[in-house]
Amino acid sequence: MITGVDSERPGAGRRGGSEAFPDDGEASRDAFEVFRDDWGIPHLRAADALALARAQGYVTALDRAWQLETERHRLLGTSASWLGAEAVDWDRFVRRARLADTARRCFGRLAPETAAWVGAYVDGVNDGLAEGASRAPEFAAVGRAPGRWEPWTPLGVWLSTHILFAGFPTKLWREEVAHRLGEDRMTLFATDGPGTAGSNGWLLSGERTASGAPLLAGDPHRFIEAPGVYQQIRLACPEFDVVGLAVPGIPGIAHFGHTGGVAWAITNAMADYQDLYRERLRRTPDGGVEALGPDGWYRAHAHTETVEVAGADPETVEVIETDRGPVIIGGPGGGLGGEPGGGPGGEPSGHLGGGPDADADASAEGPRAISLRHPPRVTGELGFDVLPALLRARTVADLDTALDRWVEPVNVVLAADTAGGALHRVAGHVPVRPDVNRLRVVPAEDPAYAWREGEAAPLPRTEAAGPGGIAVMANERGLAAPLGVEFAPPHRARRIRELLGARTDWSPATLAAVHTDTRLASSRPLLSLLVRAPGLGPAAIGLRDRLLRWDRHMEADSTDATLYARLRTDVVHRLAGHPALKGVTGADDPWRSAAYPALFRPWLAAVPRIGYALETLLTVGLLPYEDRLAMVAASAEAVAAAAEGTPPGPWGELHRLSPWQALPDPVPDAEARPGLAGDHDCVLSTSGVPGVTDLFARGPAARYVWDLARREDSGWVVPFGASGVPGSAHHRDQTPLWARGALVPVVTDWDLLHPTTRHLEENPAMTAAPEPVAPALRPAVHEQKIEGFGTVRLVPVDPSADADLLHGWVTEERARFWGMADHTREQVREIYEFVDSLATHHAYLALRDGVPAALFQTYEPDADPVGECYDVQTGDFGVHLLIAPAEGEGAVKGYTDALLTAFIAHVFSDPAHLRVVVEPDARNEKAIARMVRIGFELGPEIRKPEKTARLAFLTRAALGLA
């Protein structure tokens, strides 16, 4: 029943693309082919794994340049330099957590062959970034060009993507609950929150499928980003041929893949593997920092870094690391809001974590701070050696062996192969330490809370096929229960098993009914209280009866679903106002505390916590049963009265996608914000924030069905499209399919794919017309930061793209000496096309902070008519200069002199250039005076056909460079 995939191997089908393999069978390091299917999904083919990694990086840079640049800035903590003050909190955290340094460490510990493979991917990214950036309008919008990736950058992207994945800020929330409501209430709100859960995965053995072979399916639920967090891709070389969902910026396929012989998928295990330690720090007389450890005070690492902020002054961040890890909250000065300088007397203005044996306040020896300890920082291992092994896996046993080296994040894995093997296990690194470390902030100086060096917790596994040939993973308290604290309620897992158990002829097409199921089992406690709610008026009784008839499905066209959501919201707010929760709500809401950086406030806000834990709060004995009934009755009355004035509309009109974008659309695009069915506890887990908003930012970041009978019968879909480029035909072409639960077919026959060139504009699978490269996105021949002026970059003139700009400059009255005052736009373009054709003459735009500021031309005098007018010396190098108007915001004192500083630095950066030659119009007294002022020596007047010019010379010796 299970067929092979030999027909899909590289070499089958037709050749295509500008990088086809040489006929002699020997491929160069760069040799690869790019194909695309009808949805623009890249299928890559190369002679070996290194060339294929380079191809993956290159194509990702073409399709996702803006996304890659966003992620690079996020890992470096430089997002605020172009996004402004709103990104400062993240930059501070990343700097203090030392993510980039951790990435460098982890890269240094990679096996040599893995390091070369990652390096090949990075080479491909750098090869493709300029072209990819030229098509992404976001670069022009922020006036930035893409930066260069380092070999360790992918590891940093992985770290920054997953550093908050295990939800360590929840420990801060539990500390606040314990401090304000009592130790016995610490886990009162324990459930999956908005940032950790929602993913589904299931494995059906052959006894439950129409083909007789396993099916593996699911949907990772994450914050939806535009462009998407997953990239559909195929990677093929003689060693392997894999389709799957890659993470842009990361080589290979980490989480969801199908090699033809084996397929795998993951969900978040909800394990706890990151600890927070309450530190005592003090400043030393020389300005250093000491920390209190089990053996007393010792010198901690400390240094400062500067965070550049667009539109604001730069900010200084002190980076401190103790023996436990980097300090991410507080410091020796008190740590108000995560930085030194707290409340009166230097004390923290808020509660920075009590924890076991904690005093009520910081001791006189030093205020508290909080450090983060997590496996990659401790071990220098991130698990990247696993990635190439996954691509080479042929069986479940291969996959299992590879996953033994996985580190972060900790995942539950399901897998099956064509030989009948199956796998259901946890993969990752969970340190061995006291159970209390998982719950809360613990004291750094007490050795009882230390990790057991070199040890890791055993990772559970179970019978792969599961009861009845069904295995399910949905973040529930199941296989990974010994490793975590907070898990998703069991509703999604139970519902998936219920649906899958109803038939034995499942196929990829029929599984859509599971992906899109909307039954909301968590509605039961609220509706049960509504049944018994006392003293309801006529309108509230009508609401009650209507909701009791409701099928409890959160369908997009259901007005009953909207009515239920209104009732739930009202109950959440009434709970938030109840005296029993007063310590963490209203003015006492930890979200308002200045003791924590703003980055962590989503984990500290009471209303969302109440909303997600509503099922528990309406069931346990926090409130007397009568109070719960009275609260639900009051909510029913309020919602019923509001419904009489404003009848509920369809759920899908309110429950719309709200994706995260680094640079939001000026006008929100309705196509990118469809209304959907589902809710947090549905299988279709489209997660709003109960009590806060019905919009959802979390949902299925992809869907997949892997067929082990015929890989070509598999399917996949993402929320938007294969391309991250606005205007591309494949930017959002998958959104309608994703919204209704349909899948794009996985194409594996090379003859059905479109061969492309390496240049995106020649790609027949893309319909977007080529666009000129904006000046700010062109590679610079020279870049220099001039104090008090800005950054000057010299980029080549594009005669066509820059014709309007240049024509506007050279025809102004102030440019009359340039000699083009009466030229048309086309004449100007033709002149610079001619200049561009010469090897001896070059034209550049000078950009000041990305904005065109001058036209700078260079030439070799002995190849120019001026060479006939004077005795050319060896090392002479001619220049022409036209300064753009310095008006309005651009007007600064010394504008021209600052630009001249950069131009001269560029010319003399070549040791062959010994003397700069200029020839301003003899009538241009202002220009001649400026040349003399900066060190030029005047020469004779010369007569040229178009003007009488005055020669002037600037030598290296005049600048002290000889």
ZAMARGU-4260 file (C-alpha; in steps of 0.2 Angstrom, whole numbers, plus 5000, padded with zeros to 4 digits):
<rodrens>
0) 5000/5000/5000 | 5015/5012/5003 | 5024/5018/4987 | 5042/5024/4986 | 5047/5041/4980
5) 5061/5037/4968 | 5052/5047/4954 | 5053/5062/4965 | 5072/5062/4968 | 5083/5075/4960
10) 5087/5071/4942 | 5070/5065/4938 | 5060/5076/4927 | 5066/5091/4917 | 5080/5102/4920
15) 5078/5121/4922 | 5084/5137/4929 | 5100/5146/4926 | 5109/5136/4939 | 5106/5119/4931
20) 5119/5105/4935 | 5134/5104/4924 | 5134/5090/4911 | 5149/5082/4919 | 5141/5079/4935
25) 5152/5090/4945 | 5143/5104/4953 | 5151/5120/4959 | 5148/5126/4977 | 5135/5138/4970
30) 5126/5126/4958 | 5107/5124/4962 | 5090/5125/4954 | 5075/5134/4959 | 5058/5128/4954
35) 5041/5135/4960 | 5023/5128/4960 | 5008/5137/4956 | 5007/5145/4973 | 5025/5151/4972
40) 5032/5139/4984 | 5050/5136/4981 | 5057/5118/4977 | 5076/5118/4977 | 5087/5106/4970
45) 5106/5105/4971 | 5121/5094/4969 | 5125/5092/4988 | 5119/5098/5005 | 5130/5113/5006
50) 5124/5120/4989 | 5106/5116/4994 | 5108/5126/5011 | 5115/5140/5001 | 5100/5139/4989
55) 5088/5139/5004 | 5096/5155/5011 | 5096/5163/4994 | 5078/5160/4990 | 5073/5165/5008
60) 5081/5181/5006 | 5072/5184/4989 | 5055/5180/4997 | 5057/5186/5015 | 5071/5200/5015
65) 5061/5211/5026 | 5056/5197/5038 | 5075/5192/5039 | 5080/5210/5043 | 5067/5211/5056
70) 5073/5195/5064 | 5091/5200/5063 | 5088/5217/5072 | 5077/5208/5085 | 5091/5196/5090
75) 5104/5210/5091 | 5093/5221/5101 | 5093/5235/5088 | 5075/5236/5082 | 5072/5253/5090
80) 5085/5260/5079 | 5073/5260/5065 | 5056/5256/5073 | 5057/5269/5087 | 5053/5269/5105
85) 5040/5256/5104 | 5054/5243/5102 | 5066/5249/5116 | 5059/5237/5129 | 5063/5222/5118
90) 5080/5228/5114 | 5084/5231/5132 | 5078/5213/5136 | 5088/5205/5122 | 5104/5215/5127
95) 5102/5211/5145 | 5098/5192/5141 | 5114/5192/5130 | 5105/5182/5116 | 5118/5187/5103
100) 5132/5181/5114 | 5123/5165/5118 | 5121/5162/5099 | 5140/5165/5096 | 5144/5152/5110
105) 5132/5139/5103 | 5139/5141/5085 | 5156/5139/5092 | 5151/5122/5099 | 5143/5115/5083
110) 5150/5100/5074 | 5162/5107/5060 | 5150/5099/5046 | 5135/5108/5054 | 5144/5124/5056
115) 5149/5123/5037 | 5130/5119/5033 | 5124/5134/5043 | 5137/5145/5035 | 5132/5140/5018
120) 5114/5145/5022 | 5120/5162/5028 | 5131/5164/5012 | 5115/5162/5002 | 5105/5174/5013
125) 5119/5187/5010 | 5119/5183/4991 | 5100/5187/4990 | 5097/5201/5002 | 5101/5215/4990
130) 5089/5209/4977 | 5076/5204/4990 | 5077/5221/4998 | 5075/5230/4982 | 5057/5222/4980
135) 5052/5225/4998 | 5044/5242/5000 | 5047/5242/5019 | 5065/5246/5017 | 5062/5262/5008
140) 5049/5266/5021 | 5061/5266/5035 | 5076/5272/5024 | 5087/5257/5028 | 5097/5244/5018
145) 5098/5226/5024 | 5113/5222/5035 | 5125/5207/5033 | 5121/5190/5042 | 5135/5182/5052
150) 5137/5163/5053 | 5129/5163/5070 | 5114/5174/5065 | 5102/5159/5062 | 5106/5152/5080
155) 5102/5170/5087 | 5086/5171/5077 | 5080/5154/5084 | 5084/5160/5102 | 5075/5176/5100
160) 5060/5167/5093 | 5059/5155/5107 | 5066/5164/5122 | 5049/5168/5129 | 5041/5151/5122
165) 5042/5143/5139 | 5033/5157/5148 | 5046/5161/5162 | 5037/5178/5165 | 5022/5168/5172
170) 5033/5165/5187 | 5033/5183/5190 | 5014/5183/5190 | 5013/5168/5202 | 5025/5178/5214
175) 5013/5192/5213 | 4998/5181/5217 | 5006/5173/5231 | 5012/5190/5238 | 4994/5198/5236
180) 4982/5184/5238 | 4992/5171/5248 | 5003/5156/5245 | 4989/5144/5243 | 4982/5154/5228
185) 4999/5154/5218 | 4992/5142/5205 | 4974/5148/5205 | 4976/5154/5188 | 4986/5140/5181
190) 4981/5136/5163 | 4988/5139/5146 | 4990/5157/5143 | 4990/5168/5127 | 5008/5165/5122
195) 5011/5146/5124 | 4998/5134/5118 | 4985/5131/5105 | 4994/5118/5094 | 4987/5102/5088
200) 4994/5086/5081 | 4988/5069/5078 | 4994/5052/5071 | 4982/5039/5063 | 4989/5022/5060
205) 4985/5013/5044 | 4970/5004/5052 | 4961/5021/5053 | 4965/5027/5035 | 4958/5024/5018
210) 4975/5020/5011 | 4981/5008/5024 | 4996/5019/5028 | 4998/5032/5042 | 4992/5050/5041
215) 5001/5063/5052 | 4992/5080/5053 | 4990/5096/5064 | 4992/5115/5065 | 5005/5124/5075
220) 4996/5139/5084 | 5007/5154/5087 | 5006/5173/5086 | 5001/5176/5068 | 5014/5187/5060
225) 5014/5195/5043 | 5024/5188/5034 | 5021/5171/5042 | 5032/5162/5054 | 5033/5146/5043
230) 5039/5145/5025 | 5033/5130/5014 | 5048/5123/5005 | 5056/5108/4997 | 5074/5104/4999
235) 5081/5090/4987 | 5099/5084/4983 | 5106/5066/4981 | 5106/5063/4999 | 5088/5068/5003
240) 5072/5075/4996 | 5061/5084/5010 | 5046/5095/5010 | 5041/5104/5025 | 5038/5120/5035
245) 5054/5130/5038 | 5057/5145/5049 | 5063/5159/5039 | 5081/5162/5044 | 5084/5144/5050
250) 5092/5131/5038 | 5083/5115/5036 | 5066/5110/5042 | 5065/5109/5061 | 5047/5105/5066
255) 5036/5098/5052 | 5043/5088/5038 | 5041/5073/5026 | 5056/5065/5018 | 5046/5052/5008
260) 5051/5039/5020 | 5047/5047/5037 | 5036/5062/5042 | 5036/5071/5059 | 5027/5085/5068
265) 5028/5093/5085 | 5018/5103/5098 | 5024/5113/5113 | 5027/5101/5127 | 5023/5115/5140
270) 5039/5110/5149 | 5047/5122/5161 | 5066/5123/5158 | 5070/5141/5162 | 5072/5147/5180
275) 5072/5165/5188 | 5084/5168/5202 | 5082/5183/5215 | 5099/5191/5215 | 5107/5202/5228
280) 5119/5215/5219 | 5129/5229/5225 | 5140/5242/5217 | 5159/5242/5220 | 5169/5258/5223
285) 5176/5256/5205 | 5159/5255/5197 | 5159/5236/5195 | 5145/5225/5202 | 5146/5211/5215
290) 5133/5197/5217 | 5129/5187/5232 | 5131/5168/5229 | 5132/5152/5240 | 5150/5156/5245
295) 5147/5175/5248 | 5150/5190/5237 | 5159/5189/5221 | 5163/5200/5206 | 5149/5198/5192
300) 5151/5202/5174 | 5145/5220/5170 | 5147/5231/5155 | 5136/5244/5146 | 5128/5245/5129
305) 5119/5259/5119 | 5102/5256/5112 | 5100/5268/5097 | 5082/5274/5096 | 5075/5282/5080
310) 5068/5299/5083 | 5074/5300/5101 | 5090/5300/5111 | 5100/5284/5113 | 5098/5274/5129
315) 5111/5265/5139 | 5109/5248/5146 | 5119/5240/5159 | 5122/5221/5155 | 5125/5211/5171
320) 5128/5192/5172 | 5130/5182/5188 | 5134/5164/5190 | 5116/5160/5188 | 5114/5169/5172
325) 5110/5187/5164 | 5101/5199/5175 | 5085/5203/5165 | 5076/5213/5179 | 5083/5226/5192
330) 5101/5230/5196 | 5112/5236/5209 | 5103/5253/5209 | 5086/5245/5212 | 5080/5240/5195
335) 5064/5251/5193 | 5056/5245/5177 | 5071/5234/5174 | 5085/5247/5175 | 5095/5255/5189
340) 5088/5269/5199 | 5072/5263/5208 | 5061/5271/5221 | 5066/5281/5236 | 5082/5276/5244
345) 5087/5265/5229 | 5074/5252/5233 | 5063/5244/5221 | 5046/5252/5219 | 5037/5236/5217
350) 5038/5218/5222 | 5052/5209/5213 | 5048/5191/5218 | 5047/5184/5235 | 5050/5166/5233
355) 5056/5154/5246 | 5064/5162/5261 | 5062/5179/5254 | 5061/5194/5265 | 5048/5207/5263
360) 5060/5220/5256 | 5078/5220/5249 | 5091/5219/5262 | 5103/5233/5266 | 5117/5223/5257
365) 5109/5227/5240 | 5092/5228/5231 | 5085/5213/5222 | 5087/5209/5204 | 5081/5194/5194
370) 5092/5183/5183 | 5087/5171/5170 | 5095/5154/5168 | 5091/5143/5153 | 5100/5128/5145
375) 5108/5136/5129 | 5116/5149/5140 | 5122/5136/5152 | 5127/5122/5140 | 5132/5131/5124
380) 5120/5119/5115 | 5105/5124/5105 | 5102/5108/5096 | 5107/5114/5078 | 5117/5098/5075
385) 5100/5089/5074 | 5094/5099/5059 | 5104/5091/5045 | 5101/5074/5053 | 5082/5077/5052
390) 5084/5080/5033 | 5093/5063/5031 | 5081/5053/5041 | 5073/5038/5032 | 5065/5029/5047
395) 5057/5033/5064 | 5073/5026/5071 | 5084/5038/5062 | 5073/5052/5068 | 5072/5046/5086
400) 5091/5045/5087 | 5093/5063/5080 | 5080/5070/5092 | 5090/5064/5107 | 5102/5079/5104
405) 5087/5092/5103 | 5088/5106/5116 | 5076/5121/5114 | 5061/5122/5114 | 5055/5107/5122
410) 5043/5098/5111 | 5031/5083/5110 | 5035/5074/5094 | 5024/5062/5083 | 5032/5053/5068
415) 5028/5038/5057 | 5037/5030/5042 | 5033/5020/5027 | 5039/5004/5035 | 5026/5004/5049
420) 5036/5013/5063 | 5029/5026/5074 | 5035/5038/5087 | 5028/5048/5101 | 5040/5056/5113
425) 5046/5072/5121 | 5062/5080/5114 | 5073/5094/5122 | 5083/5098/5137 | 5075/5100/5154
430) 5087/5103/5169 | 5086/5093/5185 | 5082/5105/5200 | 5070/5107/5214 | 5051/5107/5209
435) 5049/5124/5217 | 5060/5132/5203 | 5047/5128/5191 | 5034/5138/5201 | 5042/5154/5206
440) 5057/5165/5208 | 5070/5157/5220 | 5085/5164/5229 | 5102/5164/5220 | 5112/5163/5236
445) 5104/5147/5242 | 5113/5131/5235 | 5097/5121/5237 | 5090/5129/5221 | 5105/5126/5210
450) 5104/5115/5194 | 5112/5098/5195 | 5127/5100/5184 | 5127/5090/5168 | 5110/5081/5172
455) 5094/5082/5162 | 5077/5076/5166 | 5072/5059/5158 | 5061/5063/5143 | 5044/5053/5143
460) 5039/5043/5128 | 5024/5031/5125 | 5016/5019/5113 | 5016/5028/5097 | 5000/5023/5089
465) 4990/5025/5104 | 4973/5017/5109 | 4963/5013/5093 | 4977/5018/5082 | 4976/5036/5087
470) 4989/5047/5095 | 4985/5066/5099 | 4996/5080/5106 | 4987/5096/5110 | 4998/5104/5124
475) 4987/5095/5137 | 4993/5088/5153 | 4998/5071/5146 | 5015/5064/5140 | 5025/5079/5146
480) 5016/5081/5163 | 5031/5078/5174 | 5041/5092/5165 | 5029/5107/5167 | 5017/5116/5178
485) 5003/5124/5167 | 4995/5115/5153 | 4981/5117/5141 | 4964/5111/5147 | 4960/5093/5140
490) 4946/5099/5128 | 4955/5100/5112 | 4964/5084/5114 | 4948/5075/5119 | 4938/5083/5105
495) 4951/5077/5092 | 4951/5059/5098 | 4932/5060/5098 | 4932/5065/5080 | 4945/5054/5074
500) 4937/5039/5083 | 4921/5041/5072 | 4928/5033/5056 | 4941/5022/5049 | 4943/5029/5032
505) 4952/5045/5035 | 4961/5054/5020 | 4970/5070/5018 | 4954/5078/5011 | 4943/5073/5025
510) 4954/5079/5039 | 4949/5097/5036 | 4934/5093/5047 | 4945/5090/5062 | 4956/5105/5058
515) 4941/5117/5058 | 4931/5110/5072 | 4923/5124/5083 | 4915/5115/5098 | 4919/5125/5114
520) 4918/5112/5128 | 4925/5125/5140 | 4908/5134/5139 | 4900/5121/5150 | 4904/5129/5168
525) 4897/5146/5163 | 4881/5139/5155 | 4878/5127/5169 | 4878/5142/5181 | 4867/5151/5169
530) 4854/5137/5170 | 4853/5140/5189 | 4855/5158/5189 | 4841/5165/5201 | 4829/5179/5198
535) 4831/5182/5180 | 4820/5195/5171 | 4811/5191/5154 | 4825/5197/5143 | 4838/5187/5153
540) 4827/5172/5153 | 4826/5173/5134 | 4845/5175/5133 | 4847/5160/5144 | 4835/5149/5134
545) 4844/5154/5118 | 4861/5150/5124 | 4855/5133/5131 | 4848/5129/5114 | 4865/5134/5106
550) 4876/5119/5099 | 4891/5127/5107 | 4900/5129/5091 | 4909/5145/5088 | 4905/5146/5070
555) 4909/5162/5060 | 4891/5165/5055 | 4884/5161/5072 | 4875/5175/5082 | 4873/5164/5097
560) 4892/5162/5098 | 4893/5181/5099 | 4880/5182/5112 | 4890/5169/5122 | 4906/5179/5120
565) 4897/5194/5126 | 4891/5185/5142 | 4909/5178/5145 | 4916/5195/5144 | 4904/5203/5156
570) 4907/5188/5169 | 4926/5191/5167 | 4924/5209/5171 | 4913/5206/5186 | 4925/5193/5193
575) 4939/5206/5191 | 4929/5217/5202 | 4925/5204/5215 | 4933/5208/5232 | 4941/5190/5232
580) 4952/5196/5218 | 4955/5213/5224 | 4973/5211/5228 | 4977/5208/5209 | 4964/5218/5200
585) 4960/5237/5198 | 4973/5248/5205 | 4982/5233/5212 | 4984/5224/5195 | 5002/5219/5194
590) 5002/5225/5176 | 5003/5242/5183 | 5018/5239/5194 | 5034/5248/5189 | 5045/5235/5196
595) 5045/5225/5180 | 5050/5230/5162 | 5035/5234/5151 | 5039/5219/5140 | 5033/5207/5154
600) 5016/5216/5157 | 5006/5204/5146 | 5010/5190/5158 | 5006/5201/5173 | 4989/5208/5168
605) 4974/5201/5178 | 4960/5203/5166 | 4967/5191/5153 | 4972/5179/5167 | 4955/5179/5173
610) 4948/5176/5156 | 4959/5161/5152 | 4956/5154/5169 | 4938/5157/5169 | 4933/5139/5168
615) 4943/5135/5184 | 4937/5151/5193 | 4919/5147/5190 | 4922/5129/5197 | 4934/5130/5212
620) 4929/5137/5229 | 4937/5154/5226 | 4920/5162/5227 | 4905/5155/5236 | 4893/5146/5224
625) 4879/5158/5228 | 4891/5173/5223 | 4895/5164/5207 | 4876/5162/5203 | 4872/5180/5207
630) 4887/5186/5196 | 4881/5176/5181 | 4863/5182/5184 | 4869/5200/5184 | 4879/5197/5168
635) 4864/5189/5160 | 4853/5204/5164 | 4866/5216/5157 | 4870/5207/5141 | 4851/5204/5138
640) 4848/5222/5140 | 4862/5227/5128 | 4856/5214/5115 | 4839/5222/5114 | 4847/5238/5109
645) 4862/5231/5098 | 4857/5213/5092 | 4873/5202/5091 | 4880/5200/5074 | 4889/5185/5067
650) 4904/5179/5077 | 4916/5181/5062 | 4912/5200/5061 | 4920/5202/5078 | 4932/5188/5078
655) 4945/5194/5066 | 4963/5191/5063 | 4975/5204/5070 | 4992/5199/5064 | 5008/5207/5071
660) 5019/5217/5059 | 5035/5225/5062 | 5029/5240/5051 | 5010/5240/5051 | 5000/5244/5036
665) 4996/5263/5036 | 4978/5257/5032 | 4974/5240/5038 | 4971/5228/5024 | 4954/5219/5026
670) 4961/5204/5016 | 4974/5201/5029 | 4961/5202/5043 | 4948/5189/5039 | 4934/5185/5051
675) 4935/5167/5057 | 4926/5154/5067 | 4934/5146/5082 | 4940/5151/5100 | 4954/5148/5112
680) 4948/5130/5118 | 4942/5125/5101 | 4952/5113/5090 | 4951/5128/5078 | 4960/5138/5092
685) 4959/5156/5086 | 4963/5165/5102 | 4957/5181/5107 | 4959/5188/5125 | 4943/5184/5134
690) 4937/5200/5143 | 4949/5211/5133 | 4946/5209/5114 | 4937/5197/5102 | 4951/5200/5089
695) 4963/5186/5088 | 4982/5187/5086 | 4985/5168/5089 | 4979/5155/5078 | 4985/5141/5066
700) 5002/5148/5059 | 5001/5133/5046 | 4991/5117/5043 | 4998/5101/5036 | 4993/5083/5032
705) 5007/5071/5029 | 5002/5056/5019 | 5014/5041/5021 | 5006/5032/5007 | 5008/5045/4993
710) 5018/5060/4998 | 5010/5069/4983 | 4993/5067/4992 | 4999/5078/5007 | 4994/5096/5009
715) 4999/5112/5018 | 4994/5130/5020 | 4999/5146/5028 | 4989/5161/5033 | 4996/5172/5019
720) 5007/5166/5006 | 5024/5160/5000 | 5030/5178/4997 | 5033/5191/5010 | 5034/5205/4997
725) 5018/5216/4996 | 5011/5216/4978 | 5018/5199/4974 | 5005/5187/4967 | 5009/5175/4981
730) 5009/5188/4995 | 4992/5183/5002 | 4985/5171/4989 | 4983/5157/5002 | 4973/5167/5014
735) 4956/5162/5007 | 4961/5144/5008 | 4968/5145/5026 | 4952/5154/5032 | 4941/5140/5026
740) 4952/5126/5031 | 4957/5120/5014 | 4975/5115/5009 | 4987/5118/4995 | 4993/5102/4987
745) 5011/5096/4990 | 5018/5095/4972 | 5032/5082/4971 | 5033/5079/4952 | 5047/5090/4945
750) 5038/5091/4928 | 5023/5100/4936 | 5034/5114/4943 | 5040/5130/4935 | 5059/5131/4933
755) 5065/5148/4937 | 5081/5158/4935 | 5090/5164/4951 | 5083/5182/4948 | 5066/5184/4954
760) 5061/5196/4941 | 5064/5183/4928 | 5053/5170/4938 | 5038/5165/4927 | 5029/5159/4943
765) 5029/5177/4949 | 5018/5190/4941 | 5025/5206/4950 | 5034/5217/4938 | 5052/5222/4942
770) 5054/5238/4951 | 5069/5249/4952 | 5080/5248/4967 | 5078/5263/4979 | 5095/5272/4982
775) 5094/5268/5001 | 5094/5249/4996 | 5109/5249/4985 | 5126/5242/4990 | 5137/5257/4996
780) 5155/5259/4989 | 5158/5270/5004 | 5149/5273/5021 | 5155/5285/5034 | 5147/5292/5050
785) 5150/5310/5053 | 5147/5317/5070 | 5133/5329/5071 | 5128/5326/5053 | 5123/5308/5050
790) 5129/5293/5040 | 5134/5297/5022 | 5133/5282/5010 | 5139/5283/4992 | 5129/5272/4980
795) 5129/5270/4961 | 5117/5281/4951 | 5104/5271/4942 | 5101/5281/4926 | 5083/5276/4924
800) 5078/5275/4942 | 5086/5292/4946 | 5082/5302/4931 | 5068/5312/4939 | 5079/5316/4954
805) 5094/5321/4944 | 5084/5331/4931 | 5077/5341/4945 | 5094/5345/4953 | 5103/5349/4937
810) 5090/5361/4930 | 5089/5372/4945 | 5095/5389/4944 | 5108/5385/4958 | 5115/5372/4947
815) 5118/5383/4932 | 5137/5379/4932 | 5133/5361/4929 | 5128/5365/4911 | 5112/5355/4910
820) 5099/5369/4913 | 5090/5366/4897 | 5091/5347/4896 | 5075/5336/4896 | 5073/5321/4908
825) 5077/5310/4893 | 5093/5319/4889 | 5099/5318/4907 | 5095/5299/4908 | 5105/5297/4892
830) 5120/5306/4898 | 5121/5296/4914 | 5118/5280/4904 | 5133/5284/4894 | 5143/5288/4910
835) 5138/5271/4917 | 5144/5262/4901 | 5162/5269/4904 | 5175/5260/4915 | 5184/5276/4919
840) 5169/5287/4924 | 5157/5284/4938 | 5142/5293/4945 | 5136/5291/4963 | 5122/5297/4974
845) 5127/5303/4991 | 5114/5298/5004 | 5113/5307/5021 | 5104/5295/5033 | 5096/5287/5017
850) 5091/5303/5009 | 5099/5309/4993 | 5110/5324/4997 | 5122/5326/4982 | 5128/5319/4965
855) 5146/5314/4966 | 5156/5309/4950 | 5173/5302/4948 | 5184/5300/4932 | 5202/5296/4927
860) 5209/5313/4920 | 5219/5304/4906 | 5203/5297/4899 | 5193/5313/4900 | 5194/5329/4889
865) 5201/5338/4905 | 5217/5328/4902 | 5221/5338/4887 | 5221/5354/4896 | 5234/5351/4909
870) 5249/5339/4913 | 5241/5324/4921 | 5252/5316/4934 | 5252/5298/4940 | 5239/5296/4954
875) 5228/5310/4948 | 5209/5307/4951 | 5195/5319/4945 | 5179/5323/4954 | 5163/5332/4950
880) 5151/5338/4964 | 5134/5344/4964 | 5126/5347/4981 | 5107/5345/4983 | 5097/5359/4991
885) 5100/5359/5010 | 5083/5366/5014 | 5070/5364/5028 | 5074/5349/5039 | 5090/5345/5029
890) 5098/5362/5032 | 5112/5361/5044 | 5128/5371/5047 | 5143/5364/5037 | 5132/5353/5026
895) 5143/5354/5011 | 5159/5352/5021 | 5152/5337/5029 | 5149/5329/5013 | 5166/5334/5006
900) 5174/5325/5021 | 5165/5309/5015 | 5170/5311/4997 | 5188/5314/5000 | 5189/5300/5012
905) 5182/5288/4999 | 5194/5294/4986 | 5209/5293/4997 | 5204/5276/5003 | 5212/5269/4987
910) 5231/5271/4989 | 5233/5273/4971 | 5225/5290/4972 | 5238/5303/4976 | 5229/5319/4971
915) 5211/5325/4969 | 5208/5336/4953 | 5192/5347/4952 | 5188/5359/4938 | 5173/5371/4944
920) 5167/5384/4933 | 5179/5399/4934 | 5163/5410/4938 | 5158/5399/4953 | 5167/5410/4966
925) 5158/5401/4980 | 5164/5384/4975 | 5182/5389/4972 | 5183/5398/4989 | 5176/5382/4998
930) 5190/5372/4989 | 5203/5383/4995 | 5196/5383/5013 | 5198/5364/5014 | 5215/5363/5007
935) 5215/5363/4988 | 5229/5372/4979 | 5222/5383/4964 | 5229/5379/4947 | 5227/5388/4931
940) 5211/5392/4921 | 5208/5381/4907 | 5196/5383/4892 | 5184/5369/4888 | 5170/5369/4875
945) 5157/5371/4888 | 5165/5382/4900 | 5181/5391/4907 | 5186/5381/4922 | 5198/5384/4936
950) 5208/5369/4941 | 5212/5365/4959 | 5222/5350/4967 | 5221/5342/4984 | 5236/5331/4989
955) 5237/5317/5002 | 5251/5328/5009 | 5240/5342/5012 | 5229/5331/5023 | 5243/5323/5032
960) 5240/5307/5023 | 5257/5305/5014
</rodrens>
